[in-house]
Amino acid sequence: MSVHEVAAELRQVLVGEVREREPMARHTTFRIGGPADLYVTCDTIADLSETVRLCSQEDIEWTVVGKGSNLLVSDAGYRGAVITLGREFKAHSVQESDIKAGGACILAYIVQDAFSRGLGGLEFAVGIPGTVGGALAMNAGSSGVWMDSIVESVTLFIPGSGLERLRGSEIAWGYRMSGLPARGVIVETVLKLRQDDRARIRSEMEQSLDRRKTTQPLGKPCAGSVFTNPEGDSAGRLIEAAGLKGTRLGGARVSDIHANFIVNEGGATASDVVGLIRKIQMAVKDTHGIELTPEVRLVGEFLPA
């Protein structure tokens, strides 16, 4: 079956929407990216199962994308199916001090709901963009506190198998990683919070937001931190010390506020961003003898370095 025929078949059976040649610039915070052959919104587990089954059967590559806040898509787009989780995966509920949230829930909504109910433990996540699933996939965090500190369980959809529930202690958490995407699609989590004083929660959230406002290029199209921090050091410090703050390539620029952010100043291409990433890596290697590892996820084909 051709991609067009696969799209037609999916439209017959899915609750969610199927688009062809969908520009990925619409779905990334970088506002960069060519068209995906298919862009499938899976509103139910049945949608997800059937999409993955048919793509696998027809040898169509597929990948799961949330809100695109840590994503760079090739200018040529993606020759496969981009799957995003829809309606059923956006729901969340609260029972006592636990929050059960679908993988497509916006993390900011969960943070605010926890605050409104006097539940502490998520203050560190204020201002972190993207979905709950994305935050779990990369063990997002700040100020030394990470998602793994509050995860009771995660439910995955395993292609060809079904649903699997993992306790937080069974997950291979690490710095900026969890190992979850390699195991399956994150569809739900239970977060273990605690009853706390709202005034204290508010104060900590405000302090965290103030730090972000003064140290990050908020409001500019970007994908968050570009590189993971080397052990015992800061990628931003290394890049700035190499004299690269403000460096520009095409429409992409190393932020003047924080050197570990690359922003789209207008009209930036994925090639501009990747070129700037490689320039930074070479300069930091030459200056400090340290190889920086990109944190941004690349989707599609990019020319080798």
N, C-alpha and C positions, 0 to 999 in steps of 0.2 A: 504493500500500500504506500502511496505517496503521502507526504506530510498533509497535503490538502485533503486527501481521503481520510486520513486519521482524524483530522479536525472535524470533518463532517460526521464521522462515526461517534466521536466524543460528544458532539452537540446533541445527538439523538438520545444519549443515556445519562449525561451529567446534569445535575442541578445547577452547577456553576457555569460561568461564561468561558467560552473558548474564542481566542482571537488569533489571527494569523498576521505575521510580519508586524508585530507590535514593537514600536520604538522603546527600547529600554531606558532611554533618557528620561522617560516619564516616570520611571519606577526606581530611580536611584537618587540619593541626596547629592551626588556629584552633578546631576543633570547631564550625564554623559552616557552614551551607549547606543549602538545600532540596533536593528530589529532582531527580535527572537522569532524563529520560524513559527513557534506556537507559544501562546501565553495563556495558561489554563488556571482558572480560579476554581479550586476544589472546596465546595461548601460543606461536604460531608466526608466521612471516612470512606463511604462507598465510592464517592467521586475520586478520592485519592487512590484507592485501590485499583479502580478501573483505568485511570490515567496511567499509572505506573505499569500496570499489566500490559496495556496496549502499546505503550511506548517500548517496553522491553521486547514484546513480541515482534514489533516492526523495526527493531534495532535503531530506535530514535533515542539519542542521548537526552537525559533530562536532569534538571537541577531544581532545588527548592530555594526560593528567595522570599525574604520577608519584606521589610520596608526599604531595603537597599541602602542602609546607612553605613555599611562597611564593604561596599561593593564597587568594583570598576568593571564595566562591560566593554568589550572590544568595540571599536568603531565599526567593524564589520558585523557586529551583532553576535548572535548565538545560533549555531546550526543545530537546534534541538528544541526541546520543550522546557520553558520556564514554568514551574509550578508554584503557585502561591496559595496559601490557606485562606479560606473565606469564612462565611457566616458562622458555622458551628464552632469554629476554632477561635472565634473572637469573644466568646462568652467567658465570664468568670463569676465565681460565687465565694461567699465568705461563711465559714462555720467556726464559731468561737475565734481563735487566733490564727486559723489556717485560711489561706487563699488558694482556691483551685482555679487555675487559669489556662485557657487554651493557648496554643503556641502562637496564634496570630494576634493575641491581645497586645495592645500598645502598652509598653512598659510604663510610660508616663501616667496612663490612666490607673494602673494598678498602684503605683506609688501614691497618687493623690487619694485613691479610695482607702488605702491603708491608713494614711494620715487622718482622713475624715473619721475613721473608726477608732482612732487612738491605738493603732497597731504599729509597733516599732520594729525595726530591722531592715527596712528598705530605704532608709534615708540616704544611704550612699548612692542610690540609683537615680536620684533626682537629676534631671537634665540629660540623662543618657538616652539617646534616641533609639528608635527601632522597636521591635517586638520582643515579647517574653521569650519566644523560641530562639531568636537571634542572640539575646543576652545569655541564655543558657548555653547555646552552641559555642560561644567564645568566652564563657565564664566572665562576663563583663563586671566591671567594678571600678572603684576609685578609692584613694586614700587608704589603700591596703585592705579594703573589704571587698569581697567578691560574691557573686551569686551562689557559689557553693556553700556559703555560710548559712543560707536560709532554705536550701532545697531539701524537702522531705522525700519527694519522689518525682520521677519523670516518666511519662508514658511515650513510647516510640511506636511508630508504624514501621514494621519490618517488611520490606517488599518480599512477596512470596510466602510470607509466614503469618503476618497479622500484628496484633498489638502486644507489646511487651512493657511491663512496668518495672522500673528499676528504682531501688532505694538510692537516696543521695550518696550513701556510703559505697555503693557499687559502681559509681561513675569515676572514671579516671580524670579527675579534675587537675588542672595545672594552670600556670600563668597564661592567660589569654587562650585557653583551650579546655575542652571537656571530653573530646573523643566521641561525643554523641552523634555528630553528622555522619561519621563513618559507619555507625551502627544502624541508623534509620532516620525517619522523619520525626522531629519533636512535635507531638500533637497536644500534649497537656502536661502540666506540672502542679504539684502541691507545694506551696511555700509555707514554711513554719515561722510565723512571726510571734510577737509577744505583746501583751497589753502594756501600754506605756503612757507617759504624760504627753498630751498634745503640745503643750508649750515647749517641752524639750525637743520633740520631733520637729516642730516648726523651726525652732532655732537652728537645729543641725541642718535642716534642709536649706534654710536661707543662707547659712554659711557656705554650704556646698555650692549653691547656685552662684553666690558672689565670687567664689574661687573660679568657677567656670567662665563667668562673664569677663574676668580680668585676665584669664590665661588661655582662652580659646577663641577662635574667630567665629563666634556665633553669628548666624545670619548670612554667612557666606556658604555657597554650595561646596561641600567637601565630604569626605568619608571618615571623619574622625582621625584618630591617630594613624599615621601611615606605617610606622615601624613599632615593633615590640621593643621594650627597653632591655638592653643588655644587662646581665646580672650585675648589680651594684652600681649602675649608672643610668643616665637618662638619654634616650635617643635625641630628644630635643636639644639638650646641652651639647651633645657631640656634633649635631648638625650646625648649630649656631657657632660653635668653636671652629668649625671648618669654614666659616665665612659664607654660609649659604642662605642665611635668613634673607628673605626678599628676592631670592633668585627666581627668574622667570623663564619659562619655555613655552612659547606660543601663548595660549590663554591660561596656562597653569602657573601657579606661583607658590613658592614656599612662604607661608604666612609670616607677617612681621610681628604677630602677637605670640605665636608659638611655632618653633621651627619644625616640630613633628607633625604639622598639618600642611597639606597642600590644598589650596583653594582654587576653584574655577572662577577666574576673574571675568569670564564672559567669552564664550566661543571655544573653550578648551576642549580638546579631543582626548580620547583615551591614550593615543600615542604621545601627546604632550605630557600627560601625567606619568606614563611609564618611562618616558625619556628622562623626566625629572627625578623619578625614583632611582633610576640607574645612575644618574649623575651624582645624586646624594650618596649612594652606596659606594661609588668609586672614591669620592672625595673623603668620606669618613674612613674608608679603608686606608687611603694614602696618608691621611693626617693622624689617625689614631690607631691604625692596625686592627680595627674592629669591623666585622661584617654585620651590617644591620639586616634584620629579617623583616620583610614586609608583613604587616598585619592585615592590610586591605586584601580582600578576596578578589581574584581576577576570574572573570567569566568570559569565555570565547577564546579566539585564537589571537595570540600576540607574537610578534617577531621575536626570535631568540635574542638574548643579550649579545 
